[in-house]
């Protein structure tokens, strides 16, 4: 039971880390796109 709980906790932690990484990547991409758009206009 403890092993299954640890596995579920590790899976949730990895999922949250991947979600945060994807959110940061999308935010950086949008910021770079807005900066390039403002620079060229």
C-alpha positions, -999 to +999 in steps of 0.1 A: +000+000+000+028+024+009+046+015-024+015+023-044+011+056-025+047+065-033+042+056-069+011+077-072+028+106-054+058+104-078+035+102-108+015+133-096+048+152-090+062+144-124+029+154-140+028+187-122+065+193-131+058+186-168+027+209-167+047+237-151+076+233-177+051+234-206+034+265-191+068+282-187+078+273-223+046+286-237+049+318-217+085+324-229+074+317-265+046+342-263+068+368-247+095+363-274+068+365-301+053+397-286+088+412-283+097+404-319+063+418-330+068+450-311+103+453-324+094+449-360+064+472-358 
